[in-house]
Amino acid sequence: MIPKSKAPEHFHTCEETICILSGHGRMWAGESVTEVRPGSMIFLPRELPHRLECKDVSGMMLIGSFYPAGSPAISYNSNTDR
């Protein structure tokens, strides 16, 4: 569950898949911006700069998976070197 907020642009060294379960917002991935809502499925290849914005006052429920498995807390700011 994430509150109404906007994550800073970042990337991961693994692939990420996100399914939006409730709430709505926007996903920035590379050069594209897409509205997301319940049922939206997002695939992010490794090292693709991205950020998710929850615009719903009730928050956004999502489920994510990473391949290879690892901590989603490990991310890199896309504006700095690793």
C-alpha positions as CSV (number, residue, x, y, z in Angstrom):
1,M,0.0,0.0,0.0
2,I,1.4,3.4,-0.9
3,P,-0.1,6.7,0.1
4,K,-0.8,9.6,-2.2
5,S,2.7,10.6,-3.3
6,K,5.2,10.6,-6.1
7,A,8.4,8.4,-6.0
8,P,11.6,10.0,-7.2
9,E,12.8,8.7,-10.6
10,H,15.0,5.6,-10.1
11,F,15.9,2.3,-11.6
12,H,16.7,-1.3,-10.5
13,T,19.3,-3.7,-11.7
14,C,16.5,-6.4,-12.0
15,E,13.3,-6.6,-13.9
16,E,10.1,-5.4,-12.2
17,T,6.4,-6.2,-12.7
18,I,3.7,-4.3,-11.0
19,C,-0.1,-5.0,-10.8
20,I,-2.3,-2.1,-9.6
21,L,-5.0,-3.6,-7.3
22,S,-6.7,-0.4,-6.2
23,G,-6.3,3.4,-6.5
24,H,-5.1,5.3,-9.5
25,G,-2.2,7.4,-10.6
26,R,0.5,7.7,-13.2
27,M,3.6,5.7,-14.2
28,W,6.6,7.4,-15.8
29,A,8.8,4.8,-17.6
30,G,11.6,6.0,-19.9
31,E,10.0,8.6,-22.1
32,S,6.4,7.6,-21.6
33,V,3.7,8.6,-19.1
34,T,0.7,6.3,-18.6
35,E,-2.4,6.6,-16.4
36,V,-2.7,3.5,-14.2
37,R,-5.8,2.1,-12.3
38,P,-6.9,-1.3,-10.9
39,G,-6.0,-4.0,-13.4
40,S,-3.1,-2.1,-14.9
41,M,0.0,-4.4,-15.4
42,I,3.4,-2.7,-15.7
43,F,6.6,-4.4,-16.9
44,L,9.9,-2.5,-16.3
45,P,13.1,-3.9,-17.8
46,R,16.2,-3.7,-15.7
47,E,17.8,-0.2,-15.5
48,L,14.8,1.6,-17.1
49,P,14.3,4.9,-15.2
50,H,10.8,5.1,-13.8
51,R,8.6,6.6,-11.1
52,L,5.1,5.9,-9.8
53,E,2.7,8.6,-8.7
54,C,-0.4,7.7,-6.5
55,K,-3.0,10.4,-7.1
56,D,-5.7,8.6,-5.0
57,V,-6.4,10.1,-1.6
58,S,-7.2,6.6,-0.4
59,G,-3.8,5.3,-1.5
60,M,-2.8,2.7,-4.0
61,M,-2.6,-1.1,-3.4
62,L,-0.2,-2.9,-5.6
63,I,1.7,-6.1,-5.9
64,G,5.2,-6.3,-7.4
65,S,7.7,-8.9,-8.3
66,F,11.4,-8.7,-9.2
67,Y,13.6,-11.0,-11.3
68,P,16.0,-12.1,-10.3
69,A,14.6,-12.1,-6.8
70,G,16.0,-9.4,-4.5
71,S,15.1,-6.5,-2.3
72,P,12.9,-3.8,-4.0
73,A,14.5,-1.3,-1.6
74,I,17.7,-1.5,-3.6
75,S,17.3,1.1,-6.3
76,Y,19.5,3.7,-7.9
77,N,18.8,7.3,-8.6
78,S,18.7,7.7,-12.3
79,N,20.5,11.1,-12.1
80,T,23.7,9.7,-10.4
81,D,26.3,7.0,-11.2
82,R,26.0,3.6,-9.4
